[in-house]
């Protein structure tokens, strides 16, 4: 992995003794060079069934200007998303006075499926005054179909309980703290989210739990959660068969994979939690 050294007025060209993978690349900010890099490694372009979708991908730059600046991007050949399902520009603009610009992708449901396909985007430097940050040079955009969900579905006050679990009880704990939760829409319109503490008796992380309401009534645990203990995480279950019914949002059972890395001895497996709507 290459690392950048941002200098004040001078550019040092010597290398510090280290392995090739830790080569120190010199970056001269005051000499007019601009470092660019994606904020995230992956993004989701959600396209509504028989409709459209839009995604704005943030890109950070290391310098500011009093004029708008345009930078180049390219579509990686390993992309497998259907060409007619999205419109990708060749450039993006960082407005004057800003350190962040956005690549906007417009999607349309042209045979888009529930299973994701990928758009791989590379930042393009010029080797002179625009330098691409090695570790943040590429983003993978997952393109998939979503189905409309009413705004008031699975929203409001619910009670939360752990179901089948192994990790928490192994440590005299619970996978999540139990009690009432306030479920809201987001980050996307077909997702629901609420906050819970993981392994509460051991002081685990407080995280945002995400539930995906997919097409064909698929109900999925929607994110990876880090407990705060090395390699001990909860992740989506790729073989989940949980479903939901748009005519009923009273009770749900959500499954996920606990501890897929087998950290601290507990065996990885399918775990569950249950949420039930509270009376008004």
C-alpha positions in Angstrom: 0.0 0.0 0.0 1.4 3.4 -1.0 1.2 6.3 1.4 1.2 10.0 0.7 3.2 12.7 2.4 1.7 16.2 2.1 4.5 18.8 2.2 4.4 22.5 3.0 6.8 24.1 0.6 9.3 21.4 -0.3 8.9 18.0 -2.0 11.2 15.3 -0.6 12.1 12.7 -3.2 14.1 10.3 -1.1 12.5 7.0 0.1 12.6 6.0 3.7 13.9 2.5 4.2 10.9 0.1 4.0 9.3 -2.6 1.9 8.1 -1.8 -1.6 4.5 -2.1 -0.4 5.1 0.7 2.1 6.8 3.0 -0.5 6.4 6.6 0.5 5.0 8.7 -2.3 5.6 12.4 -2.2 2.7 14.7 -2.6 3.3 18.5 -3.0 0.2 20.4 -2.1 1.7 23.9 -2.2 3.2 23.1 -5.5 -0.2 22.9 -7.1 -1.0 19.2 -6.8 -4.5 17.9 -5.9 -5.1 14.5 -4.4 -8.5 13.0 -5.2 -10.2 9.9 -3.7 -13.5 8.2 -3.2 -15.1 8.5 0.3 -16.5 5.0 0.2 -15.5 1.7 -1.3 -19.0 0.8 -2.3 -22.3 2.4 -3.0 -25.9 1.2 -3.8 -27.9 2.4 -6.8 -31.5 1.4 -6.0 -33.8 1.4 -9.0 -37.5 1.3 -8.3 -39.4 -1.5 -10.1 -40.7 -0.1 -13.4 -39.1 3.3 -12.5 -35.9 5.0 -11.9 -33.2 5.7 -9.3 -30.4 8.3 -8.7 -27.2 8.0 -6.8 -24.7 10.7 -5.9 -21.2 9.4 -5.1 -19.0 11.7 -3.0 -15.3 12.3 -4.0 -12.9 14.3 -1.8 -10.2 16.5 -3.1 -7.3 17.8 -1.0 -7.3 21.5 -2.2 -9.8 24.2 -2.6 -10.2 26.7 -5.5 -12.1 29.8 -6.3 -13.3 28.2 -9.5 -15.3 25.1 -10.4 -13.0 22.2 -11.2 -13.7 19.2 -13.4 -12.1 15.7 -12.9 -12.2 12.6 -15.1 -13.5 9.2 -14.3 -13.7 5.9 -16.3 -15.8 2.8 -16.4 -13.8 -0.3 -15.4 -14.0 -3.2 -17.9 -15.0 -5.6 -15.1 -18.3 -3.8 -14.7 -21.3 -6.2 -15.3 -24.3 -4.0 -14.8 -26.6 -3.8 -17.9 -25.5 -0.9 -20.0 -29.1 0.4 -20.7 -29.9 0.5 -16.9 -27.7 3.5 -16.0 -26.2 6.7 -17.3 -22.6 7.4 -16.1 -20.9 10.7 -17.0 -17.2 10.9 -18.0 -16.4 13.7 -15.5 -17.6 15.2 -12.2 -17.3 18.8 -10.8 -16.1 20.1 -7.5 -17.7 23.5 -7.0 -15.7 26.6 -6.2 -14.9 26.8 -2.5 -15.6 23.1 -1.9 -13.5 20.0 -1.0 -16.1 17.5 -2.2 -17.7 16.8 -5.6 -20.3 14.3 -6.6 -20.6 11.8 -9.4 -24.3 11.5 -10.3 -25.6 8.2 -11.8 -29.1 8.0 -13.1 -30.6 4.5 -13.3 -33.7 3.1 -15.0 -35.4 -0.3 -14.7 -34.3 -1.9 -18.0 -34.4 -5.5 -17.0 -32.8 -4.7 -13.6 -33.1 -7.6 -11.2 -33.2 -8.0 -7.4 -29.7 -9.6 -7.4 -27.1 -6.8 -7.7 -24.8 -6.2 -10.7 -21.8 -3.9 -10.5 -20.7 -0.6 -11.9 -16.9 -0.2 -11.2 -15.7 3.4 -11.5 -12.1 4.5 -11.5 -10.8 8.0 -10.8 -8.4 9.3 -13.5 -5.4 11.4 -12.7 -3.0 13.1 -15.1 0.3 12.3 -13.4 1.0 16.0 -13.0 -1.3 18.2 -10.9 -4.1 15.6 -10.3 -3.0 12.6 -8.3 -5.4 9.7 -7.5 -5.2 8.4 -3.9 -4.2 4.7 -4.3 -6.4 3.3 -1.5 -9.4 5.3 -2.7 -9.1 5.2 -6.5 -12.1 2.9 -7.2 -15.7 2.5 -6.1 -18.1 -0.4 -6.8 -21.7 0.5 -7.3 -24.2 -2.3 -6.7 -27.2 -1.8 -9.1 -30.4 -3.6 -8.1 -34.2 -3.4 -8.2 -36.3 -2.3 -5.2 -40.0 -2.3 -4.8 -42.1 0.6 -3.4 -43.0 0.4 0.4 -45.5 2.6 2.1 -43.9 5.4 4.2 -45.8 4.3 7.3 -44.9 0.6 7.0 -42.7 -0.8 9.8 -42.3 2.7 11.3 -42.8 3.8 14.9 -42.5 2.3 18.3 -41.6 -1.5 18.5 -40.4 -3.8 21.3 -37.1 -5.6 20.5 -36.1 -9.1 21.8 -33.2 -11.4 21.0 -34.3 -14.8 19.5 -31.9 -17.6 18.8 -28.3 -16.5 19.8 -25.0 -18.1 20.8 -22.5 -15.2 21.0 -24.1 -13.2 23.7 -24.9 -16.0 26.1 -21.3 -17.3 25.7 -20.1 -14.1 27.4 -23.0 -13.9 29.9 -24.6 -11.3 27.7 -27.1 -10.6 24.9 -26.4 -10.1 21.3 -28.3 -6.8 21.5 -29.8 -4.9 24.4 -33.6 -5.4 24.6 -36.4 -3.0 25.0 -38.4 -0.5 23.0 -36.9 0.9 19.8 -38.1 3.7 17.5 -37.9 2.5 13.9 -37.5 5.1 11.1 -37.1 5.2 7.4 -33.6 5.1 6.0 -30.9 5.2 4.8 -33.0 4.3 1.7 -36.8 4.5 1.3 -37.0 0.7 1.3 -35.0 0.3 4.5 -35.8 0.7 8.2 -33.4 1.5 10.9 -33.1 1.7 14.7 -30.3 1.9 17.3 -29.1 -0.9 19.6 -26.1 -1.6 21.8 -24.3 -4.8 20.9 -23.1 -7.1 23.8 -24.4 -4.4 26.3 -23.1 -6.1 29.5 -19.6 -6.1 28.0 -19.8 -2.5 26.8 -20.1 -3.2 23.1 -20.7 -0.7 20.4 -23.9 1.2 19.8 -24.9 0.7 16.2 -27.6 1.4 13.7 -29.4 -1.8 12.7 -30.8 -1.7 9.1 -33.6 -3.9 7.8 -34.0 -4.2 4.0 -37.6 -4.6 2.6 -36.8 -6.2 -0.7 -38.8 -7.1 -3.7 -40.8 -10.3 -3.6 -41.4 -9.6 0.1 -37.8 -10.5 1.1 -37.0 -9.3 4.7 -33.2 -9.0 5.2 -30.7 -7.9 7.9 -29.2 -5.1 5.9 -25.7 -4.2 7.2 -22.5 -5.5 8.9 -22.3 -4.6 12.6 -19.1 -4.5 14.6 -19.5 -5.4 18.2 -16.4 -3.5 19.3 -14.4 -6.7 19.9 -11.8 -7.8 17.3 -13.3 -9.7 14.4 -16.6 -10.3 16.3 -19.3 -9.0 13.9 -22.9 -9.7 12.8 -23.6 -9.8 9.0 -26.5 -10.5 6.7 -27.6 -14.1 6.1 -27.2 -14.8 2.3 -29.6 -17.7 2.7 -32.3 -16.0 4.6 -35.9 -16.9 3.7 -37.6 -14.3 6.0 -40.5 -12.4 4.4 -42.9 -9.6 5.2 -46.5 -8.8 4.3 -47.4 -5.2 3.3 -50.9 -5.8 4.9 -49.3 -6.6 8.3 -46.5 -4.8 10.1 -47.2 -6.1 13.7 -44.5 -8.7 14.2 -41.2 -9.6 12.4 -38.5 -12.1 12.9 -35.1 -11.1 11.3 -32.2 -13.5 10.9 -28.5 -12.8 10.5 -25.1 -14.5 10.8 -23.4 -14.0 14.2 -19.6 -14.2 14.5 -18.8 -15.4 10.9 -15.1 -15.2 11.8 -15.4 -17.5 14.8 -13.8 -15.0 17.0 -13.2 -15.7 20.7 -14.4 -19.4 20.3 -18.2 -19.0 19.8 -19.3 -20.9 16.7 -20.7 -18.9 13.8 -24.3 -19.6 13.0 -27.7 -18.1 12.2 -29.2 -15.9 14.9 -32.5 -14.0 15.1 -34.2 -11.1 16.8 -37.9 -10.3 17.0 -39.7 -6.9 16.9 -43.3 -6.4 17.8 -45.3 -3.2 17.3 -46.3 -1.4 20.5 -49.9 -0.4 21.1 -50.6 3.3 20.4 
